Amino acid sequence: MNPIWSPHVTVAAIAVDDRGRFLLVEEVVDGRRCLNQPAGHWDPGETLLQAVVRETLEETGYAFAPEYLVGIYHWEHPHKDLTYLRFCFAGRTGSRDESRPLDVGIIGPLWLSPAELEARRDQWRSGMVGRCIADYCAGERYPLELLHCLAADA
C-alpha cells in the first residue's frame, strides 16, 4: 500500500501601496535571509481567506483584506522532498500594528518597487515570489467566489 501524499497547502498575500510598491517579508529560512510575500501554512479549522488574513498579520503586523485570487501554484522544493500548493490572494492592507510581535524568523515587512524586488532576485525564497507578482501585474484576478467551504460549521 502506498502512503498518502500530502502537499503543503499555503496561502500568500499580494498588497500594493499607493506608490506601486509590493508588501514583502524579509525572513530567515534555513540560515538564509530571504524575501517572500506574507505567506504561510493553512491551519486546520480555518478557511483559506482566514489563513491569508492571519498569516499577513502574523508576519507583517498589517491587517489584510483579500479581494481576489491571483492564482494557484504548484512548486516542488529542489533540495527537499516537499511539494507546495500555494493560493495567492491580492488585497488591501489596513493599518500596521507596530507593537505586534512578528512570527519567529521574520525580520520584518518591506515595501519594494518592482525594480527593487528584481534587483534582489537572489534573495527570493522561491520562484513563486516573482511568478505571483508577475501574474498580478499581468492582471490575473479571479473572484473569491471561486472558493467554496463545505465544512459543517461554515
Summary of the structure (lengths in Angstrom):
residues: 154
radius of gyration: 15.4
end to end distance: 34.2
largest distance: 54.6
contacts: 443
relative contact order: 0.25
helix: 23%
strand: 42%
